[in-house]
Amino acid sequence: MQIDQILIRPGNQSVIVRVTDAVGRRDNLVFDGASNSDVQAVISTYQQQLPSEEEHPAKSEIEQEIAELEYRLTQLKQSIGAD
């Protein structure tokens, strides 16, 4: 079994572990924090590490960066002839 992704959902008080088994089947293991103090501790630890709202870039700045990256990607594709 291989862990592909770990999702922490503070709003749902849950931790989701996405796994793939030896034959390629994918599944989710969901751990509920409402009844599990260890899950609550994980959620709390990571919530404390999130940056404050002041440290988040403005949405318009992010959208501008995305537009610039999309433009650069288009230019690169054109330069190699991959439209």
C-alpha positions in Angstrom: 0.0 0.0 0.0 1.2 3.5 -0.8 0.0 6.8 0.6 -0.7 9.2 -2.2 -2.1 12.2 -0.3 -3.1 13.3 3.1 -5.9 15.8 3.3 -6.6 17.7 6.5 -10.1 19.1 6.7 -10.5 21.3 9.7 -14.1 22.3 8.8 -15.1 18.6 8.9 -12.8 17.7 11.8 -11.3 14.9 9.7 -8.1 13.6 8.1 -8.4 11.8 4.8 -5.5 9.5 3.6 -5.6 8.6 0.0 -3.9 5.3 -0.7 -3.1 2.9 -3.7 -2.8 -0.8 -3.1 -0.4 -3.2 -4.8 -2.8 -3.8 -7.7 -3.5 -0.2 -8.3 -6.8 0.2 -6.6 -7.4 3.6 -4.9 -9.2 4.1 -1.6 -9.6 6.8 1.0 -9.2 6.2 4.7 -11.2 8.8 6.7 -10.3 9.5 10.3 -13.0 11.5 12.2 -11.7 14.0 14.7 -15.0 14.3 16.5 -14.3 11.0 18.3 -10.6 10.8 18.0 -8.3 13.0 20.0 -5.2 12.1 17.9 -6.9 13.4 14.8 -8.0 16.6 16.7 -4.3 17.1 17.7 -3.1 16.8 14.1 -5.7 19.3 12.9 -4.9 21.7 15.7 -1.2 21.5 15.0 -1.5 22.3 11.3 -4.0 25.0 11.9 -1.5 26.7 14.2 1.1 26.6 11.3 -1.1 28.3 8.7 -0.1 31.8 7.8 -2.2 34.7 9.1 -4.7 36.4 6.7 -2.2 39.3 6.4 0.4 37.0 5.0 -1.9 35.7 2.2 -1.4 37.4 -1.2 -4.3 39.3 -2.6 -6.6 37.3 -4.9 -6.0 39.9 -7.7 -2.2 39.4 -7.5 -2.6 35.6 -7.7 -4.9 36.0 -10.7 -2.4 38.3 -12.4 0.4 35.8 -11.8 -1.7 33.0 -13.3 -2.5 35.1 -16.4 1.3 35.8 -16.8 2.2 32.2 -16.4 -0.5 31.1 -18.9 0.9 33.7 -21.4 4.4 32.4 -21.0 3.2 28.8 -21.4 1.5 29.8 -24.7 4.7 31.5 -25.9 6.8 28.5 -25.0 4.4 26.1 -26.8 4.5 28.3 -29.9 8.3 28.4 -29.8 8.5 24.6 -30.1 5.6 24.4 -32.5 3.2 22.7 -30.1 0.0 24.7 -30.4 
